[in-house]
């Protein structure tokens, strides 16, 4: 967004738990692993959780950067998504998402993928809105 400003500072790189799910049979593809689209949906949800930590607005996903799957997710794995904000703009935030799978039975944790999302705050008019105005007003 043209009005976005990058802000460096404390709290932008602290990894936080955003979502944890157990994979179910409905999530599997014909090969017995979890559909990539299911994981993408979890990534999108985790991005929303992180954006809501900044302001209680309606948030939409403007973009998801490259997603490369490094390891499959298996039926029964516990999938954990961690997030941290990498950039605070005027109307948007960039959110890094790390996805891990805890293997059923062994408990081994495997890195599945990472992604960066741009989440945009949407106002009542359906257009991007400066969410930081709400933050600044609440601190007065």
N, C-alpha and C positions, 0 to 999 in steps of 0.2 A: 504494500500500500504506500502511496506517495507520502502520506503524513506520518508514517511510522518513524520512530526514533529508537535506535538501539541504546539500551541502558545496561551498563555493567554494574555488578554489585552483589552483595551478599544475598544468598537465598536463590540465585538463579541456577545454580548447579547442584543443589541438594536433591538427590534421587529419592522419590517418594513412591510408596505403594499406591497404585491407582486402581487396580483391578486384579481379581484372582478368580479363576473359573476351573471347574473340572470338565474335561471333554467328555462328550456323550456320543452314543452310537449315531444319532441324527447328524453329527458333525463330520462323519467320515466319508471319504471318497471310495471308489471301488478298490483301492489298494490298501485300505484299512488304516490310512493316516487321515489327519484332519485337513479338510479343505483349506487352501490358502485364503480364500475369501472369508472364512470364519475368523481366521487370525486377523485379517485386515479390519473386520468389523470390531474386534476387540481393541485393536490399535486406535480406531476412530473413537470408541467409547472412552478409552484411557485419555486421549487428547482432550475430550470434553471435560473429564474429571479435573484435569490439571487447569484448564482454562477457567473453570468455575471457582477455583481457588483464588483467582484474581478479582472476579466480579460476577455478581449474579445477573447475568444477561443471557439472552439467547445467543448461543455460539454456533457457528457453522464452520465446517471444514472447507478451507479455500484450496488447500493443496496437501498432498502427501508426497514427500520426496522418496526417492528410490528405496524399494524394499526387496532385499535379497534374502531368501530363506536359506539358512546355514545348516539347519537340521530339521527333520520332520517332527511333527507333534503326533503322538500316538494316542489311541483310545485309552481313556482313563488317566492320562497325564493331568497334572495340575499346572495350568498355565498362569504365570504371574507377569503382570505388566507394571513396570516402573516408569515414572515420568519425571522430567524436570524442565523448567522453563529456560530456554536459551536466549530469548529476546522478548522484550516488552516493547511493543509499538504503541501508537496512539489508538488504533482501532483493532489491533491484532496481537497475538502472541505466537511465538514459535515454541513448540513443545517437542522435546526428544523423548522417544519411547523405546524402552528396552524390553524384549520379550524373552522369558525363560520358561522352560518346561521341566517340571519335576517328574521324573519317570516313576510310573506306578510300580510298586514292588521294590525297586532298588533305592529309590529316593535320590538318585543321581540328578543333579541340576545341569541342564544343557541350555546354552544360549541359542535361541531360535532365530531372532532377527532384531534389527533396530530400524527406526524410521523417524523422520522429523515432519511434523505437521504444522501448518499455519492455520490457526483458528481465528475467526473474525467475529467480533461482537456485533450483534444486529439489534438496532433500536426498534421501537414500535412502528416506525415507518418502513421497516423491512430493508433498511440500508445500513451500511457499516456506521458504527457510532463510536465516539471516543469514550471507551469504558473507563479510562483513567480519571475522567471527571467525577464519576461515582466514587472512586477510591479517594480522591482528593477532598470531596465534599464530606465524606464520612470521617475524615481525619481532622476536620475543623472543630 
